[in-house]
Amino acid sequence: MIVVVTGPIASGKTTLVQSLARELRRAGRTAATLDRDDVYELVEGSSATVGTEDRWRRANRLTAAFARAMTDDGIDVVIVESDDPIDGALHVTLTAPVESALERVQLDPTRVVSRDERFLRRHYADYRPLPADLTIDTARTPLEAELQAVLAALQS
């Protein structure tokens, strides 16, 4: 099974992906995480904050192929951070108000461009979510409830 987690910057994607993988492993399942931005950087050799649409499409195709290969190789659940759908996957979209995202990025010293308020507000204004099987407002939903919602969706 592949789970695709999407959402705007600082909506909680990485937190959910890592927590979900830990929870699945704790339950005895094999789980792997895959970030489309990492695939982009691996292939393109440059930061994921730059790039042409063609390069992003390539990274999206390779991410989907890698996720499928991982499940074909026996990994029970591959959890992908991406803004591109993968056929047959469970799609989870995270939302959060831009004010919550602004608070989150200020607390994260690894953030660079996304700490700029104008950039982040523009990103949120322009962001269009993918169609989702499950949508979670991370500003209103505790992480444990997010996990339970995704685990329930995986079982159905």
C-alpha positions in Angstrom: 0.0 0.0 0.0 1.2 3.5 -0.8 0.0 6.5 1.2 0.6 10.0 -0.3 0.6 12.8 2.1 0.2 16.3 0.6 -0.3 19.8 1.9 1.1 23.2 1.9 4.4 24.2 3.5 4.4 23.6 7.3 1.1 21.9 7.3 2.6 18.9 9.2 3.5 16.5 6.4 6.8 15.4 7.7 5.6 15.0 11.3 2.7 12.8 10.2 4.8 10.8 7.7 7.5 10.0 10.3 4.9 9.3 13.1 2.9 7.0 10.8 5.9 5.0 9.8 6.9 4.6 13.5 3.4 3.5 14.4 3.2 1.0 11.6 6.6 -0.5 12.5 5.5 -0.7 16.2 2.5 -2.7 15.0 4.8 -5.1 13.2 4.4 -3.9 9.6 7.2 -2.8 7.4 7.0 0.8 6.5 9.2 3.2 4.5 9.1 6.9 3.9 9.9 8.7 0.7 10.0 12.5 0.1 9.5 13.7 -3.5 11.8 16.7 -2.7 14.6 14.2 -1.8 14.1 12.4 -5.1 14.3 15.7 -6.9 17.6 16.6 -5.2 19.0 13.1 -5.8 18.3 13.3 -9.6 18.9 17.0 -10.2 21.7 17.5 -7.8 20.3 20.8 -6.6 18.0 22.2 -4.0 14.3 21.3 -4.2 13.3 25.0 -4.0 14.4 25.6 -7.6 13.6 23.8 -10.9 11.5 23.8 -14.0 8.1 22.1 -14.3 9.7 19.4 -16.5 12.2 18.5 -13.7 9.4 18.4 -11.1 7.3 16.1 -13.3 10.4 13.9 -13.7 10.8 13.8 -9.9 7.1 13.0 -9.5 7.3 10.1 -12.0 10.4 8.7 -10.3 9.0 9.0 -6.8 5.9 7.1 -7.9 8.0 4.4 -9.6 10.2 4.1 -6.5 7.2 3.8 -4.2 5.7 1.1 -6.4 9.1 -0.8 -6.5 9.3 -0.7 -2.7 5.8 -2.2 -2.3 6.6 -4.8 -5.0 9.7 -5.7 -3.0 7.7 -6.5 0.1 7.4 -3.3 2.0 3.9 -3.2 3.5 3.3 0.6 3.5 5.3 3.3 1.7 4.4 6.8 2.9 5.2 9.5 0.3 5.4 13.2 0.8 4.4 14.7 -2.5 2.1 17.1 -4.3 1.4 14.6 -7.1 -1.1 11.8 -7.0 0.0 8.1 -7.3 -2.5 5.8 -8.9 -4.0 3.3 -6.4 -2.6 5.1 -3.3 -4.4 6.4 -0.3 -4.3 10.2 -0.6 -4.2 12.3 2.6 -4.3 16.0 2.4 -3.2 18.1 5.3 -4.5 21.7 5.8 -3.7 24.4 8.3 -4.3 28.1 8.5 -1.4 30.2 7.3 -1.1 31.6 10.8 -0.3 28.1 12.2 2.2 27.6 9.4 3.9 30.9 10.3 4.2 29.8 13.9 5.6 26.4 12.9 8.3 27.7 10.5 9.6 30.2 13.0 10.1 27.3 15.5 12.1 25.3 12.9 15.7 26.5 12.4 16.1 24.4 9.3 13.6 26.5 7.4 15.0 29.1 5.0 12.7 30.5 2.3 9.5 29.4 4.0 10.3 31.5 7.1 9.6 34.6 4.9 6.1 35.7 5.8 5.4 37.1 2.3 6.6 33.9 0.6 4.5 31.7 2.9 1.4 33.8 2.6 1.7 33.7 -1.2 2.3 29.9 -1.2 -0.9 29.4 0.9 -2.9 31.7 -1.4 -1.8 29.8 -4.5 -1.9 26.3 -3.0 -4.5 24.0 -4.6 -4.9 20.6 -2.8 -5.1 17.3 -4.6 -8.4 15.4 -4.4 -8.1 13.4 -1.2 -9.4 10.2 0.4 -8.9 11.9 3.8 -8.4 15.6 4.7 -7.1 16.6 8.1 -6.8 20.1 9.5 -3.6 19.8 11.5 -4.2 23.0 13.5 -7.4 21.5 14.9 -6.5 17.8 15.1 -3.9 16.4 17.6 -1.3 14.2 16.0 -2.6 11.1 17.7 -6.0 11.6 16.1 -4.4 12.2 12.7 -2.6 8.9 13.1 -5.8 7.1 14.1 -7.6 8.6 11.1 -5.0 7.5 8.6 -4.7 4.0 10.2 -8.4 3.6 10.0 -8.4 4.7 6.3 -5.6 2.1 5.6 -7.7 -0.7 7.1 -10.8 0.1 5.1 
